[in-house]
Amino acid sequence: MRNEEELTIKDIEKSAIYSAKDDSSFTEKEEFARQLADIKYKWNIAEFPAGVIQLLQDFVDVGRVYVLIDKKFRVLVYSYVKNLIQLLEEQQDRDNFLSKVKNLGKTFEDELIPYCTAFIKLSNAGIIVFYVLLKGILSAIISDEVRGKSTKFVKQLENETTRLTNSILSFVVRKSRVSLTGSVKDFLDTVLIKIPIIAKPLDKINLNDIKDFLAQKGFSLKLFEELYSMLVKELNETMQRSVLNAIFAYEISSKEELLRSIGVELTRKTAEEIVTNLKKVVEKKLSFLKEKVKETTDEIEKNFRGFDQASRILWDAITSEIKSVKSGKDDNTLEEVVDRSGVLSSLITKKMWSIRELLLKKKKLDKTLNDIKNLLDVSPEELIKYSQKKTRTKELDKLANFYFAFVKHYGKNVNMLPQNVLVEAEKILKLFEKELESTEESPFYEKRFLTRRYYPERFVLRFIKCFEDTIVPLFVESVLMKFFIIWPPVLLNENQRDISRYEKEAYYIGNFIIPNNKILKMGNFPVLDRAKSIEKRTDITPMIIRNFSNVVAVLIFDIRGSTFMGTRLADAKRESDIRKEFNNRMLKIAERYGGFPIKDTGDGGIILFAGNSRELYSNVFAPGRLGKEWIRTRYKDADLELKEGKESARMALLTAKGMLLEAQRFVNDNIQKYSDWFKHEKERELLFKGVSYAQLPPSYKRIFQIGVGIASGHIGEDVYFSINAYGDPDITGNLVRDANLYSKARNPESSVILMDTTSLINLLLSEDNVEPIVENVKTVSLSETEPFDFLFDTTLNLAIGHRGPTKYKLKKFGLVIERIGKRIFEKTKGERIVPVLSVSELGVTISDRGQIKDPKGGVVKFLYEVSIEE
C-alpha cells in the first residue's frame, strides 16, 4: 500500500471486520473458490469464453459477486413480466396478442439498451453475465407471480417470455454497438440464447420439466432416460479405467490428487482394484524417493564437512597472523588478515546458500515422501464413500456433469465411442420400435419395404444435442447464478420476515463491498460516482492482517476510592486484607482467560495476554496464588520466550468484563463489612441484608469500582517481557504506559473499560460474530416503506459515508464497543487527547510497521469504551 494514501479509521475497522474472515455471515470464500475451480475445469472442456472465469477470479477474496441494481431497473423487469401475464390472461385473438406483445417488447428493449451497454463495458464477459442475470431475474419473478396459475398457462408464459426475451436481447446487443470477440459471440448464439426461462428454481429442475424440449429433438422421456442410463454405465467404466491408468502412469502423488481424480461412483470391485494397484505403485515410488532423500542428505553432510574443514583452515591462519601482528613480528600480516577474513566471509556466504538450496530440496522430498506414504492408508471403503458423496448432486448438475465427462473422454462426435456403445444404442432403438413407429418422422429409424434401418450414430449425436441445446444452457445459468447476488433482492416484499438479516447485509455491502470496489453495477448511480469515499483505493486488508492478527495485550486495572477507603478505615491491616481479598478475585478471572499476572500494584494489577501467556505462567511459577507464598521453579531462557497471539485482545476483553462483574459481586457480598464507612451518609439507615448491587445507593456502588485499560502491540517494539532485578517477571514498554493511562478514566456512575485501536482491530480480525451498530439509523416499519427501497437507500447512504459504524456489538459476550476519541503523539508538541465522537473522518495513513498516523505525521491511537449490555 502507498503510505500517502489517506484513509479514515472507519476504513480500517471495516477492512478488519469484513474481509479478514474466511467464513463470515455474508461470504463463502472457500465454497466460492471450490465452485470456481469446478466451473473452470468444465469451462475449459467445453471451450467456453475465458472472460467469465477471469471476472469471477477478481472476487475470490470476497466470496460473492454482488450486483447492485437501481430502482428503475427493478420496476422495469417487474412491469415487463406483469404486463406479459396480463396480455396472456386477456388473450382472445392471436394476431392482436402478438401485436401487443411486440409493442411491449419494443418498450422493454428501448429501456434495456443503456443498462446493457453500460454493463457489458465492465469486462470481456459483461454481455454473458448480463444475459444470465436478466434471464435469472425473470425466471425468479415469473416463479413468484404464477402461483395458483394452471400448468398450461405457466408453460405458455415460459415459452412466450423465452421467445420474446431472446428477440429483445439480440436487438439490444446489436444496438449497444459493443465489439464482441468471436468466442463470446459464438457463446451467445450456441448457449445463452438457448437458456429457457422456467418458472421454477434451477436447483429443483428435473427431466420432466424439459420433456417438451426433448420431444422437439425426437426423444420421449423414457427413450432419453434409457439411452442416458446405458451411456452413464459405459462412461463410469471408462472413468474408472482412467483412474487406474493414472495410477499406473505415476500421475497420482497424493491422497488429494487421488480423490480429485474420482468423478464417478465407484463399484467395490474397482475400488479394491485401485487400492491393490496403488500399493504396488506406492512401494516402487517410496523406494525411489527414499534413495533420493538419502542422496540429498549425504550431499548436505558432505557440504557441511567441506565447509567445516575450509573454515577451520582459514580461521587458524587468521588467528596465527593476528598473533604475529600482536607480537610485532610482521607489519604486512595485517593486510593478509583482512584478505583472509574477506575470503572466509565469502566462503560462508556461498556455502550457506548452497546448503540452503539442498535443505529446501530435502524438505520438498520429505513432503512428497509423506504424501506418498499417506496413499498406503487409503481403503476401498473410503474411496466408495467419497465417490458416492461427490456424485450425490442435484439432477441438473448430475446431467451436466455427465455431459462434460462424456465430452472429455469421447469428444462431441461418435468416432471415439467404443463399438459396443453403438450396438447397445441400436438395441434401445429396437426396444422402442413401436414408439418410433407412432411418430410421424423419426431421425433414428427408417421403415423400408421388408426391412427396418436404425441409425444409432444419429441417435447418440441427437442425444448429445439435447444437452447442448437445453441442459447445458440451464446448467450455465444455474452455476453462474450461484456466484452472483442481486442487490437489493428483487423478490423482497412487505411480508419478508427476515428483513433484519438483509439490513445487516446492507451494512456489509455499503460499508465494505462498495467502498472497496468489489461490486458490479446495473443501472445509474450518480451519487456513488460523485462520492469520494468510494474511489478505488489499494486493498489495505493484507497490511491489516499482517500487522494486527497477532499481538500481545496488556491489561491494567485500577481500584477506585482506595484513598477514601484508607481514610475511613484508618486501619492499615484491615485495608490490606480487603485489597488482598479483592485482588484474589480479580486474579481468578485473569487465570480463567489465560492471563499472566505480572504485578500487584496495591491499587490494582497488571495482567499480560499473549499466544502462550497461560503456558508461560506455568513455566515460570509453580501453582500458587497472588498474596501467598509462591514456589519458584527453575526456568531457562527458552521458557521466557513470549509469543504473539490471535486472541490476545479477546482474552483481555473477556477478563475485563469478568472483573467488572466480579467487582460488583464483591461489593454485594461484603456490604455489611463496609457499612461503617458511610455513617455520615444519608443512606445510613439502609437495611443491608438481602440488598442487591442494583439496589444500592450511588455512594455504595462507587466502592471498588474499577478502571480497566487494555493496550495491544508487538513484542520488542511495544512491550518486553523479562525477569527484573528482584528476580520477578516484569514487562516494560509503551503498552504498560498506555494501559495505565486508560485505566485512570473516570465515570462517577460506573466502572470503565477503555481499549486502543490495535486491541479493537485484533478483536475484529479474530471474532466472527461482531455486529456493527450504525449511527443515525432510523427505525422504519415495513408498512411505512417498500423493503427494496429501504435496503437500497440504506446501502447507498452507507457507501457515500453519510452513515457508518460507531459501535460494535459482541452479542455472544454481551458487550458493546464504542469509539470515543483519539490520542495524537507529535514529536514537537507531545501528546494530545481529543475526547470527541466525530474522529471517524480524520484522515489517517498506515505505515509499513502498522502505525496509524495523521496528515502531520503524528501517531494516532483511537480510544474505545467497552460497556456490558444490560
Secondary structure, DSSP 8 states (H G I E B T S, - for coil): --TT--B-HHHHHHHHHHHS-SS-TT--HHHHHHHHHHHHHHHHHHT--THHHHHHHTTTTTSSEEEEE-HHHHHHHHHHHHHHHHHHHH---HHHHHHHHHHHHHHHHHHHHHHHHHHHTS-TTHHHHHHHHHHHHHHHHHHHHTTT--HHHHHHHHHHHHHHHHHHHHHHHHHHT----HHHHHHHHHTGGG----SS-GGG--GGGGHHHHHHTT--HHHHHHHHHHHHHHHHHHHHHHHHHHHHTT---SHHHHHHT--S---HHHHHHHHHHHHHHHHHHHHHHHHHHHHHHHHHHHHHHHHHHHHHHHHHHHHHHHHHHHHTS-TTHHHHHHHHHHHHHHHHHHHHHHHHHHHHHHHHHHHHHHHHHHHTT--HHHHHHHHHHHH---HHHHHHHHHHHHHHHH-SSSTTS-HHHHHHHHHHHHHTHHHHHHSS--TTEEE-SS-EEE-HHHHHHHHHHHIIIIIHHHHHHHHHHTTEEEES-TT--TT-TTHHHHHHHHHHIIIIITTTT-EEEES--HHHHH-GGGS-----HHHHHHHHSSBEEEEEEEETTHHHHHHHH--HHHHHHHHHHHHHHHHHHHHHTT-EEEEE-SSEEEEEE-TTHHHHHHHHB-S--TTS---B----GGGG----BTTHHHHHHHHHHHHHHHHHHHHHHTGGGGGGGGTTSGGGG---TT--GGGS-HHHHTTT-EEEEEEEE-BTTTBEEEE-TTS-EEEESHHHHHHHHHHT---TTS-EEEEEHHHHHHHHHH-S--EEEETT-----TTTS-HHHHHHHHHHHHHTTSS-EEEEEETTTTEEEEEEEEEEEETTTEEEEE--SGGGG--BEE-TTS-EE-TTS-EEEEEEEEEE--
